Amino acid sequence: MADTTVQKKIERKSVLLSPRSTEKAALLQNRKNIYVFNVSKDATKKAILACLKAEYKVVPEKIRMAAVHAKPTMYRGRPGTKKSGKKAYIYLKKGDSIAI
């Protein structure tokens, strides 16, 4: 049984990668109680829900997901690209919160 719990912990960590720290995410969090996370590209809403229940002990009202496309950038005069990925908007009830 120890193997399955270790595997579940690895799966949880690989679903929710990190909280998304942008101006828009901060405004949504403060005004509407919506949290934004970077998630893995193969993450599903059910996997995110299970991860939120286990890690943060909250049940969201709604989960919305959006793709983040790669963008060309310039860094120190050299061309590059920003990474692509996926983000999830976590809608929580009034009174619920996630300690980030």
N, C-alpha and C positions, 0 to 999 in steps of 0.2 A: 504493500500500500504506500510505502514511502516514495516509491518511484512515481506513482500517479500524482501525488501532491507536488513533487518537484516539477513534474511536467506541466501541471496546471499553473504553477507560479511562473514558469518560463513563458507559457502561452499568454498569461495576463500581462507580463512585462512587454511582450512583443506586440500586443494589441494597442494599448495606450502608450505612445512613445513619449510625449511630453505635452505640458500645457502650452498653448500658443500664446505668446506674449507680444501682442500688437496693440495699437491704440484702439482699433475696432473691437478686439476681444475684451479689452479692459472696460470699454463703454458698455458692451453687452452684459458683462458680468455685474457691473455696478447698477445699471438701470433696469435690466430685465431679468436678472438671475439666470443668464445663459452662459455656460462655460464652453470654451473652445479648446479642443485637443488635437494635436497631430496624431494620426493613427496610421497603422501599417496599411499598405496598399491592398492587402487581401482581407482586411478586417470587415466584419459584418455587424449589423446593428445588434444581433443577438449576442455576439462575442463581446461587444462594447458594453452591453447591458450587464452581462455576467461579471465583467471586470469591474464595473462601477459598484455593483452590489458587494463584491468581495473586498475591494480595496478601500472604497470610500463610504460604504454602508448607506448609500442613497439609491433611490429608485427614481429615475427621471420620468417626466411626463411624456417627453418626446425626444427622439434623436434624429437629427438630420445630418446628412453627409454631403461633402462636396469635394470634387477633385481639384487639386492644385497643380496647374500646368507649369512646365519648365519655362523660364523666361531668359532671354539673352541679356547679359549685363556686361559692364566694363569695370574692371578692377585694376587700378594702377596702370591704366592705359592698355590693358590686355583684355581681349574678349573672353567671356566665360558664360556659364549658365547657372541659374538658380535651380535647385533640385525640384523635381516634381514629387507629388505625394497625394495624401488624402487628409482631410480634416473633418472633425465631427463636432457638431453643435449640440450640446447637452442642455435641454430645457428642464430646469428644476422647479419644484413647487415653492410657494412662498414659505420662508422659514428654513428651507433646506439650503445647505451650502457645502462646498468642497474646500478643504484646507489645502491651498497650493503653496 
